[in-house]
Amino acid sequence: MGDPGTVIEQYRRYVQDGRLEISEVMASELSDLLLAKKGKSVTEYGHLVTALRDLANIQEMRSKWSESRAAGSMLVKSRKQYAKLLRSNGLKEEAKQVTLCEGPDEVQRGRVRAHEGKLRAALSHWKRARKVQPNLIEAFWQPLRAHEVIKSSLKGAGKDGLALAKKLGAVGPVNRIGNSFQLQPEGAQPQPLDSLLTDLSRWLKLELNLPAKASVALDTVKRELERQIASIEAGEQAANAKLQAAIDTLQPAVDYHEYSRGGTA
């Protein structure tokens, strides 16, 4: 089938072009080939994990829930074996990074279970994701979306609503990257705010029956996020807080104007 790395690059280009059927075929064939191979090298295990992860996501994009769920299950086993092999080769930091990928992988598995209408199973995946990566915002956001889609109500989502509000209030500030506003939590993927704020506005409507305590908490954090966005747009708040903090620490040892006047003799 060719070099696995080249195959991965090729089917990913197909995904970008919207050619999901051929990309699924290629990712599936590569996964099967590597799964069947005995005595896989570290590099081959890495390719296998990548191919299975991509396959699960592609099948999710194609609404092939049972197939995506199966690929996700194989990914769990292969990822563990890959991390173990890395550690046995003295690559402890690389193994740690592979293990951290469990968070986003579990979020993806939860989305698939939610699409299948299995709320309890989906919530279990997201709970695991939060344990692995405590600042992974999607793992706090998806439970409310699943309650809404599956139950048509947020009546039973009060605990999840409070957890989301608490997390959103702890991982700020808001940053602007290009034309997008996002949160950049430590040790987790950035979270764009456009769709999240849209969901928050909808979830706060009375007809969805979100418990009052959670509704108040989410309304408060939503208003704060919107306030920060307005402040950034008005130039009153740094667009990138981390970059601004780094710049602020670069205080010159000698004031240029004082030096130019010969005041540093």
Buried (B, 14 or more C-beta within 10 A) or exposed (E): EEEBEEBBEBBBEBBEEEEBEEBBEBBBBBBEBBBEEEEBEEEBBBBBBBBBBBBBBBBBBBEBBEBBBBBBEBBBEBBBBBBEBBBEEEBEEBBEEBBBBBBBBBBBBBBBBBBBEBBEBBBBBBEBBBEBBBBBBBBBBBBBBBBBEBBEEBEEBBEBBBBBBEBBBEBBBBBBEEEEBBBBBEEBBEBBBEEBBEBBEBBBEEEBBBBEEBBBBBBEBBEBBBEBBEBBEEEEBBBBBEEEEEEEEEEEEEEEEEEEEEEEE
